[in-house]
Amino acid sequence: MKRVGVASALITDDDGNLLVVKNVKGDSCYWSLPGGAVEEGETLEQAVIREVKEETGFNIAISGLSSLREMFFTQTGHHAFFVSFFAKVIDGKMDIHDPDNDIAEVRWVDIQTAGELMPSLMEKLKINSATNKSSAFYAFEGRIN
């Protein structure tokens, strides 16, 4: 199986709102944390900083590890590693510079709205409030055909 690295950031503002992005894949769309694939020669931290800048326009500082999760995608033959970091915006302004044109919208949302937009991801990341940061954890999320 081909290993694929994906890095994302849990970014909160001073009011406890979470930064989320609306992804477009073909005819469908879904909300997620900003982030994406780790490119060859990049560290996980470099990848998430680059991806957040491309998708949101913000420069961030990493403040800790949220989670390491993995999943097998048997149909595509991928073994994916998902690494999520806690981060804060250090400067920039909201503006999409995504070279792949996969991001349709960026928005700050409260935790309740984030739970409505992406309930499965919020559960997987163990997020239930902006101030309740869980200890870093590992989880195997199974196989998808």
Secondary structure as the mmCIF struct_conf table of DSSP 4:
data_model
#
loop_
_struct_conf.conf_type_id
_struct_conf.id
_struct_conf.beg_label_comp_id
_struct_conf.beg_label_asym_id
_struct_conf.beg_label_seq_id
_struct_conf.end_label_comp_id
_struct_conf.end_label_asym_id
_struct_conf.end_label_seq_id
STRN STRN1 LYS A 2 ILE A 11
STRN STRN2 THR A 12 THR A 12
TURN_TY1_P TURN_TY1_P1 ASP A 14 ASP A 15
BEND BEND1 GLY A 16 GLY A 16
STRN STRN3 LEU A 18 LYS A 25
TURN_TY1_P TURN_TY1_P2 GLY A 26 ASP A 27
STRN STRN4 SER A 28 SER A 32
BEND BEND2 PRO A 34 PRO A 34
STRN STRN5 GLY A 35 ALA A 37
HELX_LH_PP_P HELX_LH_PP_P1 VAL A 38 GLU A 39
TURN_TY1_P TURN_TY1_P3 GLU A 40 GLY A 41
HELX_RH_AL_P HELX_RH_AL_P1 LEU A 44 THR A 56
BEND BEND3 GLY A 57 GLY A 57
STRN STRN6 PHE A 58 PHE A 73
TURN_TY1_P TURN_TY1_P4 THR A 74 GLY A 77
STRN STRN7 HIS A 78 GLY A 92
BEND BEND4 MET A 94 MET A 94
TURN_TY1_P TURN_TY1_P5 PRO A 99 ASP A 100
STRN STRN8 ILE A 103 VAL A 109
HELX_RH_AL_P HELX_RH_AL_P2 ILE A 111 LEU A 117
HELX_RH_AL_P HELX_RH_AL_P3 PRO A 119 LYS A 124
TURN_TY1_P TURN_TY1_P6 LEU A 125 LYS A 126
BEND BEND5 ASN A 128 ASN A 128
BEND BEND6 ALA A 130 THR A 131
HELX_LH_PP_P HELX_LH_PP_P2 LYS A 133 ALA A 136
STRN STRN9 PHE A 137 ILE A 144
#
